[in-house]
Amino acid sequence: MKRGTSTSAGPEATTVIAAGVIVLLLAVGWTWSIARARSQSSAVGETTLPEPTVSRALDASMTPRTVYLTDAALTGLAQRAINQSRGASGKLKAKIQPSPAPLPSESLPPGASFKYKNGGQIVTAPKHPGIWSVLLAAGNAVRPVENFNVITMLPFSAKQNGRVGLYYVGNWPTERGGREPSKAPAGAYAPPSGFIEVTRENAGTRVSEHFTLGDFVTHDQADVWPKYLVLQTKLVDKLELVLSDLEAHGIDSRGVKVMSGFRTPQYNYTGGNTGGRASLSRHMYGDASDIYIDNDRDGQMDDLNHDGKITIDDARVILQAVDRVEAAHPELVGGAGVYTAAPGHGPFIHIDTRGYRARWTGTSGG
């Protein structure tokens, strides 16, 4: 039989064409609604996205094809709602909180909500201490919010006789009747509100673009797990701002290393080389870190000022960035001390957010 060209579409072809037309119309309508919302918002000086439209588009009765079409818009709305938790740097990847609580959801469209997952458990709000991944639910669609977690701390009352579980932390100075510095904001040297539990499995959890939980744990009790960490997100935010400032001034900061993050009180008093450690070190309060830039991975500070030498002057390059960040973000003001090389390490800089300005050189402070 001679084969010819069909002049009519069968039922399947007709269905495909109709579905394509529907998808095209939805795409055109979505694009038009965004343009219309932006043009209207320009007249009143603010941006209003057509969020209810997205919510309706994700109704459970919609086909998977339609849900897929609006997935990018849904993801964008989720990221906008998360942005208020990403700090001044915009690079935080975790919200650390002393007790279980959900994220603010005012920016989500009607019908959408955050959910939280820990292990196999999915709930409407974190229920217990731990690391909770964030999900966005709308209709029958549930999407993970990439690169962001809620970390809920174990309460400070979990510390008994200087230990949390098997991990020895000691006691904070004010627990023993110590006095706070006169310049410090009230309560700045009170014992922390709680601890982050760090296991072998979750130590790699990112708290920001450049840092993980494991970067800040105390350098002791190597075989004791879980470990317990005090970490304030304002420190991580400040560190990220400093790194961004260095990048803006032509200095590659991808090789940042944390030499010392959180120190338990017992380690601050007795562990490692205690020379130059302050009895009220901010390291014990989770808002101090000693860092250096090591892009060539030789274990010490790089030649940041390009003078052919590795000296304290390279740490001062980072200090200049700290000064610029504090000028732009006075809410993150704190201490900064530059240190010379010593046996076991090269030059480095201490950065904290103690609440008042402090600067030093050498082996004092911290």
N, C-alpha and C positions, 0 to 999 in steps of 0.2 A: 504493500500500500504506500502510496506517495504521501510523505509527511508535509504538512503545511504549517503556517503560522496561525496560532489561535487568535481570534479577534475578540474574545470575551474572557473576563477573569472569573475563575471559579470561586466558590464560597470562602475557601481559606485565604485566597489572595485578597478578596474583598475585606475580610476581617483584619488582615494585616494593614491594609491601606487605611481603614477606619481608625485602627489603633494609632497608626502613625499621625493621622490628622489630629486626633485628640491630644497626643503628646505635644505636637507642635503648637496647638492652641494653648495648652497649659503653659508651655515655655514662653510663648508670646505674652500671655496674660501676666505671668510672674514678672517678666522683664518690664512690662508696662507699669505694673503696680509699684515696682521699686522706683522707676523713673518718676512716676507721679508723686510718690511719697517724698522723694528727695526734692522735687521742685516745690512742693508745698512747704517743706521744712525750711527751705532757703528763705522764704518770706518771713518766717518767725524766728530764724536763727538757731534751729535745732533740727537734728535728724530723727525721723520716726520711721522705722521699718514696718511694713505691713504684716505684723506678727500674727494677728488673728487669721489672716489668709493662710499662713503656713500651718497653723494649728488645724484649720479646716481641711487643708490638703492632706494632712496625715490622719484623717479620720479612719477608723478601723475598717470601714466599708470600702476604702479605696483599694485599687489593685496594687500589687507589688511594683508594677511599672511606674505608677504615680508616686509611690513612696520613694522609689529610687530617684525620681526626677527632683524631688524636694529635699533629698538627703543633704546636699551641699548647703542649702539654705538653713536647714536644721542644725548642721554642724557649726555654721557661722554664728547662729544665735546662741548656741551653747558656749562657744568660745567667748562671745561678748559678755555673757553672764559670769564666766569664770575670770575674765580679765580684771575685775575688781579685787581678785585674790592673788594676782600675779605681781603685786608690789610696784614700786616706782620704777624699777628696772624693766618690768614686763617679762621677767625671765624666771620667776618663781614657778615651780612645778609641784608644790605641795602647800597645803594650809595646815599648820600645826596648831592644835587647840587643846586646852587643858581638860575639857570634858566633851563627851559626844554631843555633836550639834550639826545640823545640816548647813549647807552653803546658802547664802542669800540667793533667792530665786525671783526677785522682783523683775528682773530683766527678761525673764522667759515669757513666751506668749501664753495666752490662756490655754489650758489643757495640757501644757508641757510641765514636766517636773524632773528634778534630779532624783536618782536612786543611788544606792551605795552597795558595793559588793566586797565581801571579805570571805575568802574561801568559797564555799558554795552558797553562802547566804546573801540574798539581795533584799534590802530593806529601804524604807523611806527616809531613814536618818541613821547615822552610825550608832551602834548599840553598846559598844564596849571598846576599851583601848585596842589600838592596832592600826594597820594601814588599810584604808578603804579606797578602792578605785571608784571613780565617779561615772555614772551612766546618765543618759538623758532619755526620758520616756515621753512619747507623744502618741496617743492612740494605741495601736498595737505595735508600734515601732519602738525599739530600744537600741540606742547607739552608745558605745563607749566614748567618753570624753578623753581623748588622747593626751598623754603627758601631763596628767594632773591627778593627785591623790589627796585625800584628807587623812591626816595623821592625828590620832587621838592618843593623848598621853595617859600613862598610868599615874594615879594620884600620888602626891608626895608621901601620903600616909602609908604607902606600900613599903617605905624604907623602915626597917626594924633593926635596931641594934647596929646601925651603920651599914646595913646590907639591903639590897633589893634582890630577893631570891638568893642566889649564890654569889652575886656580884657585889664586891665590897666598894662602897663609895665614901664612907666616912661621914663627917658632920660639918655643916656649914658654919662659918664664924659666928653669925648671929645666933645660932643654936647654942653656942657656948658663951653667949653674953658679949660678943664682940660689937664694936661700934662702927656705924657707917661713916664714911668721909663726909665732912661738912658740906662739900660742894655737890654731893650726890642728890638726885631727886629722891624724895621720900620712898622708902621701900625698895630702892634699887639693889640693896644688898641683903634683902630678905631671902630665905631659902626658896628655891624654885617651886613652882606650882605642881610640877610632876616630871615624869621621865618618859622618853621614847624608848620602847623596847626594840633593840637591834639584834637580829639573828643572823646567822651565816647566810640565810636565804634572802633576807630583805636588805642587807647592808648596801647593795647596789642601787637601791631606790633613789631616784633623782629628786632632790629638793629644789634644784634650779638647773639652768642650762649647763653649768660647769661643775656642780657639786652633788655628791651623793651623801646619804646618811653615814656610810662608812668612812668618809673623809674626816669626820669630826669626832669619832670615838676616841676615848682615852687610850694611850699607848701602854696598857698594862693588862695583866690577867689574860694573857693571850689565849689560854685554853678554856676560859670560862665563857659560856654562852647560855642564855642571851646576855648581852651587855645592855647597859642603860645609859642614855644620853640626854643631856639638856642642850637644846638648840633653839635660839630665837630667830624667827624668819627675818627680823629687821637686820640682823647681821648678814645673813645670806643675801638679802636685797642690796645692802651696802657694798658687799664684795662684788656683786654683779655690776653695780653702777661703776665701781672703780675699774673693773676690767673693760667695760664699755668705753670709759673715758680714755684708758690707755690705747684701745683700738682706734679711737677717734684721733689720737695723737701719733698714729703710725706704729704702735708697739703691739706686736702679736702676743696676745695673752692666753692663747689656747692651752699652753703648757702650765697653767697655774697649778701649784701644789700646796696642800695644807700641811704644814710642818707640825702644827699643834692646834687642835680645836678645843673641844670640851676637855677639861681636866676635873676629875673627881677631887673633892677636897683632900682625901688621903694621898692621892698621887701628887697634887700640887705641893703638899708639904714634904713628901718623902720620896716620890718616884723619880727615877732618872736623874738628870743634872738639875738640881733645884736652884742653882746660882742665878740671881737676878729675879726670881719669882716673887711677886708681891703677895703678902699674906691675905690680901683681899682681891686677888687676881680675878679679873672679869672672865677668865677662862672657866671658872667654876660656875658661872651664871649663864653660860651658853650664848654669850654675845661678844665673844672675842676669838680671834684666829690669827695665827702666825702663818704668813704665806710667802712664796717666792715664785718667780716665773722661770720655768725650766723647759723651754721648747726643744732644746737639743738633747734632753733626757740624760744629762750627765750627773744628775743628783744635786745640782746647786744652781744658784741664781744665774741667769743669763746676763750678758753684757748689754744692759738696757740703754745705757747712754753712749754706747759705741766708742768708748775711749780705749778699747783693747785690753781692759782689766776688769776683774770681778772684785768690786769693793762695795763698801757701804753706800757709795754714791749711786749705785744701781738701785738700792732700796729707796733712796731719796727720790728717784724717778716715780716710784709708786706713791710715795708720800705726797708728791705734787698732785697726783690724781685724787688722793684722799682729800686734800684741801679743796680742790675744785668741786668734788662731790658734796662735801659738807656745806660749801657756800650755796650750792643749788638746792640742797636738801637738809636744812637745819634740824629737822626732826631726827636725823641720823647722826648728829654730832657725837663725837666720842674721842677716844684716845688713839694715838698712832705713835709707835716708837720704832726707830730704825736700829738695826743691830749689825755689828761686824761679824765676820766669819769667826768660827771657833772650831776646835776639834770635833769632827762629826757633822758639821754643817757649814754652809756658806752664809753670806749675808741674807737677811730676811727683814720683813716688816710685820709688826703687830698692829692689828686694826680691831677696834671695838666700838660699841655704841653705848657707852656708859651714861650718856645724857649731858655731859659737859666736856668742853674741849681740854685735851691734855696732849702734850708732845714731849718726847724725850729721845735720847740717843744713848746707845751702848748697852749696859746691863741693868739699868734701873727701870722701875715701873713694871707694867704687865698685869 
